[in-house]
């Protein structure tokens, strides 16, 4: 008996444009929701009157990091759950949790309700690891990886344009638009509800789109119609099949090796397992890459947290006894730049546009020119410079201030936008088996979330201490120090044997092989 099949909706040899586009739609609402709070977090904490006014930057850091703290505690669990029940349900649940979190923050009447709302959103959100896993399962050809792995950071950049713009524009609408919104109305009593409601609406649209159109990517849970011809049984194959009977390549149920972890080459990595022994997750390379991701996430998050505070903080008075040149030479930096919340929202939106350009144009060229591993080393070594130059903006004359701000943002975006997808590709290629891909991405997401938890309050504390000493650059130099630690740590990430073998070919990204996995497990 020969089993027939319908035409597949997705050719594994082609770039999965449609499904990545749908995944991007689901992904887009999340960065909008998470970054919309950045322009007004400092003002919101001041409104709640928690502690002294000078401590607002610290408490704003706690508010931002509450989401990441909760996410770090559950990220690996959500990744493991997605290995069992599928990626799509966990992804949609994460979007729902974020939507509920936004509404809770919008209706918060004190700092504790706002913190609880952010934490609940983090507990219910495992989307970072799940989305990374879905991208890995959608992309079957190594030459497609640089393009595919740049899409989600690209979408994040779009979200960082829209999110701060929404937050900065619609925060406290009764004050910003007094002719439209009344102080006695709901938006007067809850001044930060409107941007949260707008973001919740976008999340609802993404949930509906994902539920109706997004396909499940888990190899064991895809519909039979989506599998290629070679996946189906022949006349000689027993009719009683298991989940492994339709894997790629076909499995001989009569073989002595059936049911064991056995793989061959890089083309079967996605659908086979490596050896008869249990898969070892914590290889030296995986651990080194997750540490590198954690360090990068930490100092990157400090930048995102410090930037609006530094832009909005009042300008300090230069010390009369010391010339401006001498203060600059010593690294002293009194106060911030004294910009309005609305102007900061515009700057952060333009920052997202810069990030889009880097993601769409610079990353593919850099990946082709240097290769993934070399690019990882290069951007990691240069990263401390992005923080060292920020405090010197206070010494620029007003006419040159915006030029200086956008120059600093461009430098930071080039380094940051290149680093993140490179780390994701390296983690995927170091994964020893597809059966643990969700768990490893969940672990990476948890490590990143843990670092995002620590980063804002530490950076906020250093900024508060520095402000009292007319030395706000202290927080920036602290971030530069952590980036320098990352510059040293990046050399512990060893290049895989496969990467060395294909360096002379035209392929920009190495493919994982069983030999790679075995050598480190």
N, C-alpha and C positions, 0 to 999 in steps of 0.2 A: 504493500500500500504506500503510495506516495502522497505526502502532505503538500498542498499548494498554499500560496501566500498572496496577500495583496501587495500592491506597490508601496514601498516604504516612503514615509513622509520626509525622511531625513537621510541623506547620503553621507556616511561617515567620512568619505573622502573630501567632501566640500566643507567650507567654513560654515558653521551653524549660525548664520546671520539672524534668522527669524527668532530662534529660541534665545539667543543672547540678547536680542533687542527686547523681547518680552521680559527676560530676567532683569534687564536694565531698567525697565519701567517699574518693576517691583522694587528694585534697589533704590531708585531715585528718591522716593518719598522719605526714605530713612535719613539720609544726610541732611535733607531739608529740615526734618523735624529736629535732628540732634544739634545742628549748627544755628538754628534760628534763635536759640537762647543766648548765644555768645554776645551779641551787642548789648543786651539788656540785663545780663546776669548780675553785673556789678550794681546797676541801678535797682534791680529787684531786691537784692540783699540790703541795700541802703534803705529801701522803703520798709522792709521788715524790721529795721532798727535792731539788728543783732550785734551785740558788742559795741565797741567804739567804731566810729566812722572809718578810722584808719585800718581797721581789721576787715573791711568789706572785701578786699581782694582775696583774703584767705577763705572767707565763707563762700564767696562766689566760686572759688576752686572746689570746695566741698560739694556745692550744688551741682557743678558740672561733672565731678568725678563720681557722684553717687550712682549714676547709671553704669559707669564702667566697673565700679566695685561689684555691684550685683551681677553684672555680665561675666566678670572673671570667675565667679563662684559656680556658674552654671554652664559656661561655654562648652566645656568638654562633655558634660552630660547631654546637652542638646546635640552635639556632634555624634555621640554614641547612639542617641535615640534615632537620629536620621539614618544611621547605618541599619537600624532594625525596621523602622516604619516608613522610611522614604524621606527624601529631601523636601518635597513640596509641602506636606502638612506642617513640618517644623518651620519652614520659611514663612508660611502664612500666619502661623501662630505668633511668630516674632513680630510681624507687622501689626497684628492686632494688639499685642502687648505695648508696643510703642505708641499706638494711637490712644490707648487708655491712659498711658503715662502723660501724654501731652495734655489731655483734658484735665487730669488731676492737677498738674502744675498750673494750668490756666485758672483754675478755680481756687488755688491755694490762698489762704488768708494769713499764713505765717510760714516761716522757713521750714518747719518740721513737716508740714503737709507737702510742701514743694519737694523736700528731700525724699519723702516716702514715695511720691509720684515718680520721681526719677529712678528710685531703686526698684520699684515694681516693674517699670519698663525694662530695666536691665535684667532682672530675674527671668522675664518672659522672652528675652531676645537672645537667640543664638544664631542670628542671621549671617554674621561675618564669616564664621567657619563653614556654614552650610552653603553660602553663595560661592565661596572659594572651591568647595567640593563640587558643586554643580558645574562650574566652569571647567574644572579638570575632567569631569565626565563627559561634557559636551564636546570637548576638543580632543580629537583622536590623532591628529597629525602634529608632530613636534614643531614643524615650520609655521604652524598657525598660532603657537603659544604666545609669542610676543604681542601679536595683534589682539588675541583674545584676553590675555591678562591685563592689557592696558584699558580694556573697556570699562571694567568696574571702577577703577580709580578715575577714569574719565567721567563716568556718571557721578561719582562722588564729588568731583570738581564742579559739575553742573549744580549739584545740590548745594555746594558751598557758595555758589553765586546766588541762588534763589533763597536759601535759608536765611542768611544774615540780612538780605534785602527785606524779606518778610518781617523778620524780627525787629530790625531797626526802624522800618517804616510804620508798622502797625502796633508797636509797643506803646502803651498809654495813649490810645487814640483820642480820649476825651481831652487831652492836653494838646496833641498834635493837630487834631481836626475838630476844634470846638464847635464848628457850625454843623457838623454831622453827628457827633457823639456827645452826649450829655454827661456831666459829672455825676448826675443823680441816677443814671442808667446803669445797666449791668456792666458795661465796659468802663464806667467810672469807678464802680466798686471793685472790679477785677481788671486792673489796667493792662494785664498781660494775657488776658483770655483770648483776644482776637487773633494774634499770630498763632496761638496754639490751636485754635479752632480751624484756621486755614490749613495748617499742617496736617491736622487730623483728617480733614476732607481729602487731601492728597493721598494720605495713607489708605483711606477707604477705597479710593479709585484703584490704587495699586493692588489691594487685596482682591477686589473683584476681577481685575485683569488677570492676576496670577491664578486665581481659582478656575477661571473659564478657559484660559489659553495656554498657560505654562505646562509643559510636559514634565513628568517625573523622569529624573536622570539616573536613579539608582540602577545599576546593571541587572539586579535580580528582580526589579519591579517594573520594567518597561513592558508595554503591551507587545504582544507577539507580532503584531502587524508592523512594528517599527524596526524589527531586526532584519538584517540582510539575508540573502538566499542561503549563504553558507551556514547559517545558524540552525537550519531545520534538519530534522532527521531524514535519513534515507530509507530505502526498502529493507536494508539489512539491519537497521537499528531497531531494537525492541520498542514496542508501542508504549510501554509503561515508562514514562519519562519523568525526570525530576527537574528541579530548577536548573541544575548544572547541565542538563541534556541539551539545552538550547544556547549554551555559551559559545563564544567565538574564541578559538576554533571549536568544532563539534567535539563532544566528549564521547568516548567509547565506553559504554556502561559495563562492557565485559572485560575491560582492561584491569590488570592488577593494581594499576596506579589510580583507579577511579576513587575519588573521595580524598585524595591527598593534595597537598599544595605543590603543584608542579607547574613550572613555566618554561618558556623557551627564549623568546627574544623580545625586543622592545615593542613590537606590534601587538603582542598578546599581553602586555603588562596590565591593561585595563580589565582583562577578563579572566586572568589566571592568577594563581598564587605561586609562591616561590619554591618552597621545599616542604618535605614531610614534617619538619619540626615546626613548632609554633612560631608565628611571626613576631619578631622583636621590634617593638615600636621605638624604644629609646636608644637608637643608634647614636654614635658619637656625632655624626653629621647632623642628624635631626636635632639633637640637643643644642649643638652650636648654633644652628640656624634659628631656633626658637629664642635663644638668648639674644642673638643679634636683632631679631624682630622686636623683642622686648625693649632693648636699649633704644632702638630707633623710635619705637612707639612712645617711649617716655619723653625723650627730648623733643619729638615732634609735637606732642600734646602740650608741653610747656610753652612752645611757641604759639600755638593756637590760643592758649589761655592768656598768655601775657600780652599778646598783640593788642586786643581791644582795650585792655586796662591801660597799657602804655600810651595808646593813642588818645584816650579820653582823660587821663590824669592831668591835673593842672601843671602848667609849666613851673618849675622851681626857679628861684632867684639864684643866679650865679654868685659864688662866694666873692665878696668884694676884695678880700685880701689876696686872692689868687686870680691870675688872668685866665680868660677863657681858654687860651692855648695851653696853659699849664694844666688846667682841669682836664682838658681833652687828652693831653699826653698821659696823665695819671689814670685815665679811665673813669673819672668822676662823671656822674650824669644826674644832675638835679631835676627831679620831677619827670613828667611826661610831655606830651605834645599839645594837650589842651584842646582836642577836637570834640565836636558834638557827637551824640549817639547816632544821629542820622548820617553824618558824614562818615563815621566809622562803618556803618552799614554799607555805604557806597564803596568805600575802600575795600572792604572784605569781599564785596561782589566782584569788583574789578580783579581782585586777587584770584577769584575763581576763574575768571576769563583767562588770566595769565596761565593758571594751572591747566586749563583746557588746551591751550596752545602747546604747552610743554608735553602734555600727554599725547596729543594727536600727532605732533610733528617731531619733537625732539626725541622722545623715547624710542620710536622705531629706528630712527637714524643712529642713535647712540647704541642700541642693541646690536644693530648690524655692524657698526664700526668696531666696537670693543668686545662683543660677546657678553653673555650674561654674567659670568663669574668676574671677569675683569671690570665690568661696569659696576658691579656690587662693591668691589674693593675701592674703585675710584671715588664714587659718590660718598662712601662711608668715610674715607680719609679727608675729603674736603668739607664735610658737614659742619665742623666746629666754626668755620668762617661765617656761616649764616647767622650765628648768634653773636659773634664778637662784634659785628658791625652795627647791630641795632642801637646800642646806647648812644652812638655818636650822632644820631639824627637830631638830638636836642640842640646841637651846635650849628645846624644848618640855618641860614637866613630864611625868612618866610617865603621868599620867591623860589627857593630851591627845595623847599620841604617836600612837596608832593613828588618831585623827581626822585629825591632820596628815598622816600617811602616805597615807591614802586620799583626802584632799583633793588632795594633790599628784599622785597617780596619776590622779585624775579629770580634772584640768586637762590633764595630759599626754595622756591618752587622747582627749579631745575634739579636741585639735589634731592628734595623730598619726593617729588613725583617719580623720579627715576628709581629711587631706592625701594619703594614699596612693591611694585609689581615684580621687580627682580627677586626680592625675598620670597614672594609667593611662588614663583616659578621654581626657585631652588628647593623650596620645601616640598613641592609636588614631586620633583625629580628625585628627591631623596627618600620618598615614601616607599617602603619595601613591598607593599601589597595594596591593591585596591580595596581589600576588605577592611583596612584600617584607615582609609583615606579620610573619612568623616571624622574619626576620632582624633587623628593627628591635626587636621585643620581646626577642630574644636579646641584641642590643646593649645594650638598657636593663638587662636582667638582669645582663649582664657588668659594666656600669658600677656597678650597685648592689652586686654582689658584691665588686668591687674596693674600694669604699668601706667595706663591711663588714669587709674584710680589714684595712684600715688602722686602723679605729676602735678596736677593743678594745685592741690593744697601746699605742696612743697614749694612750687614756684611762687604761689601767692604769699606764702610766709616769707620767702626771701625778698620778694618785692616790698612787703610791708617793712621788713627790717631795713632794707636799702633806702626806702623813702625817708625813714627817720634819720638817716645819716646823709641825706642828699646824695645818695648813691644807688639809684634805681637800676643801674647796670648790674648790680650784684646778682639779680635773678637771671639776667641774660648770660652772665659769665658762668653761673652754676649750670645752665643748660649746655654751654659750650664744653664744660668739663665732662659732663656725661657723654656728649658726642665724641669727645676725645677718647674716652674709655671704649666707646664703640669702634673707634678707628684702630685701637690696639686689638680688640677682640675679633675683628673681622678676619684676621689672619689665622684664627683657629678653625675657620670653615674651610676644610680641605676641598680642593677640586676633585670631582669624581673621575674615575678612570675613563668613563664614557666621554666626558667633556674634553679631556685631553685628546682622545682618539679622533673626535670630529672637529677639532679646532681648525684644521686645515681645509675643511669642506665649506660649502656655501650655506650650510644650515646654521642659523643664528642661535638656536637653543638646543642643548643636548637632550637626548631621550634617555629615560631610565631603562636600565637593563637588569636582568636577573643577576648578572655578575656584580653590578654595582651594589645591589641589595645584599648579596651574600657576603661581599667583602667587608661590610660594615655591621652585619648582624652576627 
